[in-house]
Amino acid sequence: MPTEWAWRDVCLAVLGEADETEARILRQLLGDVLIDHDVPKREARQVQQAIGKPDDELAFGLEEGSSADEVSAVIWPWSA
C-alpha cells in the first residue's frame, strides 16, 4: 500500500533515471511543490537534497507575467 509520500519516492526514482532535459523539468516541478505546499521539513529536506539549488535557466525564459502564448510555446513540445 502506497504511503502519503509515494509521489516523492517515485519522483526521486524517476529523477535518477531521467535524461538531462527531463531531470531539469522534474527538478523545477519538485521545487515548485516545495514552495507552493506545506511539505514537512524532513520530506522537504530530502527533496531539496535531490534537486539541488534552484537554476534560473529552469524558467525557460518565462516570468510570472508571461503571456499564455509564451507559456504555450514552452510547454507545447513536451505535450506532444
N, C-alpha and C positions, 0 to 999 in steps of 0.2 A: 504494500500500500504506500503510495507516494506521501511524502511529508509536505508541509506547507512551504518548504524550501526546495522542493524538487525542481522548480523552474530555475533556481540559481545553479543547482548541481548540473542540470542539463546544459544551461548556457555556458558554464565553465568548461564542461566536457567538449562542447562544440567549438569553443574558443581555442582549445588545444589542438583541434584538427583543422581549423579554418585557414584558408589562404589569406594573403595579406589584406586584400580588399574586404573580404568577409569579416576578418578579425577587427579591422578598423570600424566597420559599421556596428558590429556587435559590442565593441568596447564603448562606442558612443551611446548606444541604446542602454547599456547597463549603467553607464554614468548618469544618464537621464533618469533612470529608475531611482538611483541613489539620491538625486536632487529632488525629484517630484514626489517621492513616497517616504513614509516614515519606516525605514528599514532599521531594525535593531542594530546596535553598534557592532556586535560580534559579526553578524552576517554582512553588514556594510563594509567592515574592515576586510573580510575575506574577498568580497567582490572588488574592492578598491585595490587590493594587492594584486589581483589577477589582471585588472585592466590598466594599472599604472596611472601615470599622471595624465590629465586631460591634454589633448592635442588639438590646437586651434585649427589644424587642417581638417579635422573631422567634421567641421561645419560645412564643408564643401562650398564655401563662399556664401552660405545662407546666413541671414541675421534674423532677429525677431521680427523685423518689419518687411521681410522678403515677401514678394507678391506670390500669389498662387501659381502663376506661370513659372516663376523662378524655382519654386519648390517642385513643381511637376517635372521640370527639366532635369532635376537632380534625381528624383525618385523613379521616374518612368523607366529608365533602363533596368532597374532592379525588379520591377514588377512584371516584366515581360517573360 
